[in-house]
């Protein structure tokens, strides 16, 4: 319901602000009854003119009464506040968190789901559903090429996409990187296939290792089958990716212990697209790789970063200093709490 309200607000601007303001007025009257208009305006940091307009409306709806001693709620008003309290308190808390993150990251749009994906797998699927809604809102009609990264978070996202995305759209999912060597279920190739299946789209596979030696890199790029998919990746207008913790990602990629020790020494906290970076968003190391590069994101119209869990808080905060301005971050409350605590 939280996301549906956001989309409604794009059609009916200021709806959530009006709803929130009126709910807070009712809630404060319930708590401080009877309360005068001037005192309530000060509490809510509203002008008396605005408050008068809102309370007149609420009075017409039969939600408040007023007397010489101040305003109180009617029985109906009490029922409305009680019925809305759980939903509104959660929505206002989440909305405040999203606004703080968006401000912290220089205006990059941030969306937060409840829970902590380190402890509750349902948070991963909630993030996936939010990805589905973001793509529904942002992808243009017609042909779309969507580059997709691998990983456990992306596997959960794949299970959350719906066939509605294909309405008036021709969707092609391509792996943003090679992935041979990883678990099959979290390889980008497999995730692309799942996304295509769930959305009634198409997909292409890239059967090359994610990172290879320089000697192997150039010949692979000359392979026609590889060139075709690489060309499609470069033409993609959207990308969905996750953000990893530096050391676990280095270990997952079977990097040498000496390289891992060097990453630790240099203070690496996160990884995305084969780039390892420190808490200041400074790139420490870049792996040779076939597929999408970090600099390729700048020209993409739709960039969706999905990562959550308390353990990834620092990695997410660091990556967002590198992320292009059009990035949408989808995270959970666990990661958001870590980020906002600094």
MOGI-V422519 format. One record per residue. N is the residue number from 1. RES is the residue in one small letter. SS is DSSP state (h for helix, s for strand, l for the rest). PHI is phi in degrees with one decimal (999 if undefined). PSI is psi in whole degrees, 0 to 359 (none if undefined). Layout:
N;RES;SS;PHI;PSI  N;RES;SS;PHI;PSI
This chain:
1;x;l;999;326  2;x;h;-58.8;313  3;x;h;-70.5;324  4;x;h;-59.3;321  5;x;h;-62.5;323  6;x;h;-62.8;317  7;x;h;-69.6;324  8;x;h;-61.3;323  9;x;h;-65.1;332  10;x;h;-68.5;334  11;x;h;-91.2;323  12;x;l;-118.1;82  13;x;l;-53.6;142  14;x;l;74.7;7  15;x;h;-60.7;314  16;x;h;-66.6;322  17;x;h;-62.5;318  18;x;h;-64.9;314  19;x;h;-59.3;313  20;x;h;-63.7;317  21;x;h;-63.1;315  22;x;h;-68.9;324  23;x;h;-64.7;316  24;x;h;-65.3;325  25;x;h;-61.6;311  26;x;h;-62.3;317  27;x;h;-62.6;318  28;x;h;-70.7;324  29;x;h;-64.8;319  30;x;h;-61.0;320  31;x;h;-75.1;318  32;x;h;-107.5;14  33;x;l;-57.9;145  34;x;l;-75.5;149  35;x;s;-133.3;141  36;x;l;-81.9;159  37;x;h;-63.9;318  38;x;h;-65.3;316  39;x;h;-62.9;318  40;x;h;-67.3;321  41;x;h;-60.9;320  42;x;h;-66.5;316  43;x;h;-59.0;317  44;x;h;-92.4;0  45;x;l;56.4;46  46;x;l;-116.7;153  47;x;l;-72.6;153  48;x;h;-63.4;329  49;x;h;-64.2;313  50;x;h;-63.7;316  51;x;h;-63.0;319  52;x;h;-60.2;317  53;x;h;-60.6;316  54;x;h;-70.3;317  55;x;h;-69.4;327  56;x;h;-61.9;319  57;x;h;-64.6;314  58;x;h;-65.9;328  59;x;h;-67.2;319  60;x;h;-63.8;331  61;x;l;-81.8;358  62;x;l;76.6;27  63;x;l;-101.8;337  64;x;s;-134.4;153  65;x;s;-118.0;153  66;x;s;-132.4;146  67;x;s;-144.9;183  68;x;l;-61.0;329  69;x;l;-81.0;345  70;x;s;134.8;192  71;x;s;-98.1;144  72;x;s;-136.5;164  73;x;s;-86.8;145  74;x;l;-77.8;173  75;x;h;-59.1;320  76;x;h;-64.7;321  77;x;h;-62.4;319  78;x;h;-62.0;316  79;x;h;-63.2;319  80;x;h;-64.0;314  81;x;h;-63.3;318  82;x;h;-63.9;319  83;x;h;-69.0;327  84;x;h;-89.6;344  85;x;h;-56.3;312  86;x;h;-62.3;311  87;x;h;-64.7;313  88;x;h;-68.4;319  89;x;h;-62.7;319  90;x;h;-66.1;317  91;x;h;-65.7;317  92;x;h;-65.6;321  93;x;h;-64.5;315  94;x;h;-66.4;318  95;x;h;-62.3;318  96;x;h;-63.8;320  97;x;h;-63.3;315  98;x;h;-61.9;319  99;x;h;-66.1;321  100;x;h;-65.4;317  101;x;h;-65.2;316  102;x;h;-59.8;318  103;x;h;-65.9;316  104;x;h;-60.0;323  105;x;l;-96.4;26  106;x;l;68.6;31  107;x;l;94.9;356  108;x;l;-66.7;129  109;x;s;-67.8;129  110;x;s;-123.2;133  111;x;s;-123.4;135  112;x;s;-122.3;132  113;x;s;-105.3;161  114;x;l;-70.5;155  115;x;l;95.0;183  116;x;l;-136.2;111  117;x;l;-66.3;347  118;x;l;-66.8;331  119;x;l;-111.9;336  120;x;l;-135.3;112  121;x;h;-63.3;337  122;x;h;-64.8;336  123;x;h;-64.7;324  124;x;h;-61.5;318  125;x;h;-72.7;329  126;x;h;-65.7;321  127;x;h;-64.0;321  128;x;h;-61.2;318  129;x;h;-64.0;325  130;x;h;-68.6;323  131;x;h;-59.2;315  132;x;h;-58.2;317  133;x;h;-68.7;321  134;x;h;-64.4;314  135;x;h;-63.0;321  136;x;h;-60.0;323  137;x;h;-81.4;328  138;x;h;-100.2;329  139;x;l;-70.6;132  140;x;l;-73.6;164  141;x;l;-68.9;158  142;x;s;94.1;208  143;x;s;-77.7;130  144;x;s;-133.5;132  145;x;s;-109.5;120  146;x;s;-113.6;116  147;x;s;-85.4;136  148;x;s;-130.1;133  149;x;l;-88.4;169  150;x;l;-96.8;186  151;x;l;117.8;166  152;x;h;-67.4;322  153;x;h;-63.9;318  154;x;h;-67.7;329  155;x;h;-64.2;321  156;x;h;-68.3;322  157;x;h;-60.8;317  158;x;h;-57.0;323  159;x;l;-73.3;349  160;x;l;-101.5;351  161;x;l;-74.7;153  162;x;l;-125.0;160  163;x;h;-66.8;344  164;x;h;-61.8;336  165;x;h;-61.9;334  166;x;h;-83.9;356  167;x;l;-63.8;117  168;x;l;65.5;15  169;x;s;-131.2;147  170;x;s;-109.5;106  171;x;s;-100.8;131  172;x;s;-124.8;120  173;x;s;-102.0;129  174;x;s;-127.9;145  175;x;s;-69.3;132  176;x;l;-75.4;348  177;x;s;-155.3;163  178;x;l;-72.6;169  179;x;l;-158.0;13  180;x;s;-62.9;130  181;x;l;117.4;335  182;x;l;-82.5;170  183;x;l;-56.7;137  184;x;h;-58.1;320  185;x;h;-69.0;343  186;x;h;-114.0;9  187;x;l;-70.6;146  188;x;h;-59.1;323  189;x;h;-58.1;313  190;x;h;-67.5;320  191;x;h;-66.2;322  192;x;h;-59.8;317  193;x;h;-62.5;318  194;x;h;-64.3;317  195;x;h;-63.8;319  196;x;h;-63.5;319  197;x;h;-64.6;317  198;x;h;-74.2;333  199;x;h;-102.7;1  200;x;l;62.1;36  201;x;l;-103.6;198  202;x;s;-121.4;168  203;x;s;-149.0;162  204;x;s;-129.7;149  205;x;l;-107.9;151  206;x;l;-123.4;100  207;x;l;-91.4;70  208;x;l;-140.4;156  209;x;s;-63.5;153  210;x;l;-68.0;315  211;x;s;-130.3;135  212;x;l;-135.4;169  213;x;l;-70.5;158  214;x;h;-58.8;325  215;x;h;-64.4;325  216;x;h;-85.9;333  217;x;h;-58.6;307  218;x;h;-63.3;313  219;x;h;-60.2;323  220;x;h;-62.9;321  221;x;h;-64.9;338  222;x;l;-87.0;352  223;x;l;-68.0;129  224;x;h;-55.3;317  225;x;h;-64.4;321  226;x;h;-70.0;317  227;x;h;-58.4;320  228;x;h;-62.1;314  229;x;h;-71.2;320  230;x;h;-58.9;319  231;x;h;-61.3;318  232;x;h;-66.1;321  233;x;h;-60.1;316  234;x;h;-66.3;336  235;x;h;-91.7;358  236;x;l;-63.2;143  237;x;l;-104.0;0  238;x;s;-149.0;152  239;x;s;-140.7;140  240;x;s;-120.2;124  241;x;s;-145.7;165  242;x;s;-111.6;181  243;x;l;-131.9;130  244;x;s;-111.9;162  245;x;s;-76.9;140  246;x;h;-57.6;304  247;x;h;-70.2;314  248;x;h;-58.9;324  249;x;h;-69.7;322  250;x;h;-63.7;319  251;x;h;-67.6;321  252;x;h;-63.8;329  253;x;l;-90.3;9  254;x;l;57.2;39  255;x;l;-70.0;153  256;x;l;-63.4;150  257;x;h;-60.0;325  258;x;h;-63.0;323  259;x;h;-70.6;322  260;x;h;-65.8;319  261;x;h;-62.1;324  262;x;h;-67.9;320  263;x;h;-61.7;318  264;x;h;-62.4;316  265;x;h;-61.7;323  266;x;l;-87.2;2  267;x;l;78.1;32  268;x;s;-65.5;132  269;x;s;-120.2;338  270;x;s;-145.9;168  271;x;s;-148.0;140  272;x;s;-156.9;136  273;x;l;58.3;27  274;x;l;82.6;7  275;x;s;-104.1;130  276;x;s;-103.2;135  277;x;s;-138.9;157  278;x;s;-92.0;184  279;x;l;-66.8;342  280;x;l;-88.3;2  281;x;l;79.0;18  282;x;l;-90.2;131  283;x;s;-73.7;126  284;x;s;-96.6;319  285;x;s;-152.1;145  286;x;s;-125.4;129  287;x;l;-85.8;141  288;x;l;-62.9;131  289;x;s;-154.5;156  290;x;l;-104.5;123  291;x;s;135.2;204  292;x;l;-69.1;138  293;x;l;-106.0;156  294;x;h;-56.8;321  295;x;h;-68.4;341  296;x;h;-69.2;339  297;x;h;-68.8;335  298;x;h;-56.7;323  299;x;h;-90.0;357  300;x;l;-82.7;140  301;x;l;-78.6;333  302;x;s;-131.9;111  303;x;s;-122.9;118  304;x;s;-119.2;115  305;x;s;-101.6;128  306;x;s;-124.5;117  307;x;l;-163.0;139  308;x;l;-149.3;179  309;x;l;101.9;141  310;x;h;-52.0;320  311;x;h;-64.4;337  312;x;h;-99.4;2  313;x;h;-52.5;310  314;x;h;-68.1;322  315;x;h;-64.8;319  316;x;h;-63.8;313  317;x;h;-59.3;320  318;x;h;-68.2;316  319;x;h;-63.2;323  320;x;l;-65.0;344  321;x;l;-75.7;341  322;x;l;-98.4;337  323;x;l;-64.2;144  324;x;l;-65.6;158  325;x;l;-62.8;334  326;x;l;-85.1;7  327;x;s;-66.7;136  328;x;s;-104.1;122  329;x;s;-97.8;126  330;x;s;-115.0;118  331;x;s;-139.8;184  332;x;s;-119.5;173  333;x;h;-64.5;327  334;x;h;-59.7;311  335;x;h;-68.5;320  336;x;h;-60.0;320  337;x;h;-62.1;318  338;x;h;-64.8;314  339;x;h;-61.4;315  340;x;h;-73.7;339  341;x;h;-79.1;347  342;x;l;80.5;none
